[in-house]
Amino acid sequence: MASDRYADFGRRLKGLMQDRSLTQLELAKNTGISQQSLSGWVRGEHIPKGRRLAVLAEYFDVPPRELCPEAYDQNAVNLA
């Protein structure tokens, strides 16, 4: 089920934020991604796609596929 995969990403993102003692607001300011988007991802309602996934992966210094394999499972990623 997609929502389970989205929840997995949300837990992964929340863990990365906790490891770095980041709030959603701080992450939003540091990446230029809206807090609304981040909130939906953390809650497991959505997953990042395209450039926003690339920005998060770069910020956390992890490969995009490792950060969000759910996006690749859906063939939904275009990092351009």
C-alpha positions, 0 to 999 in steps of 0.5 A, a space after each residue: 500500500 502506498 501510504 505504508 511506503 509513504 509512512 516509511 519515508 516519513 519515519 526516515 526523514 524524521 529520524 534524519 531530522 532528529 539526528 541533526 536536532 532539526 525542526 521542520 522550520 529549520 529544515 525548510 529555511 535551510 533547503 528552501 522547501 516549504 514547511 507544508 511539504 515537509 510536514 506532509 512528508 513527515 506525516 507520511 501523506 506524500 513523498 518528495 519527487 524531482 528536485 525537492 528529493 534531490 535537495 533533501 538528499 544533498 542536504 542530508 548527504 545521502 543518495 536520493 535512492 537511499 533517502 526515498 526508495 519509495 519514489 523510485 519504486 513508483 518510477 516517479 523521480 526526475 531529478 532534473 
